[in-house]
């Protein structure tokens, strides 16, 4: 109980501080997105799976063309790309939907700044497992049946902006390894562990290691 209370205090205080620190970058990012391609500054993405399996709207800066999520799944011309997307644990190294500005902000995790809103709303935490798409969890558990128990462990916790796998390899690991790392985090989570992950996160953002 004390861990959840302290974690929530850190989440709220940390988000408010980060809002102030990243405000100029967020403003420049929004302007760059609007100048680069038509469409809103924020991405219109489907809901993600949160704590206890509850769906929530995740806020991100738009790094792709409009309706990118729907196009990948419904456009016949992107069928091969969608199959590759699923084979690669819902990640693509070369994604034609990503815009010029999008490539930069994704590499350095700038697109994730609006998720501070999710933290303040209580949908997410600063540190936690990755927030997955519903269809991603279904497909990947079908591909890796042994991960079903691990998914249950992961969904007992709030998803985070950053987490154990993000600072340890990020997009370079497949779903089975990533979900195990997320489950390992949930099992041994502590204030100290969270702070260590937060300290490692700036370097992951700056270096862009493993990002796609």
Buried (B, 14 or more C-beta within 10 A) or exposed (E): EEEEEEBBEBBBEBBEEBBEEBEEEBEEBBEBBBEEBEBEBBBBBEEBBBBEEEEBBBBBBBBBBBEBBEBBEEEEEBEEBBEBBBEBBBBBEEBEBBBEBBBBBBBBBBBBBBBBBBBBEBBBBBBBBBBBBEEBBEBBBEBBEEBEEBBEBBBBBBBBBBBBBBBBBBBBBBBBBBBBBBBBBBEEBEEEEBEBBBEBBEEBBEEBBBBB
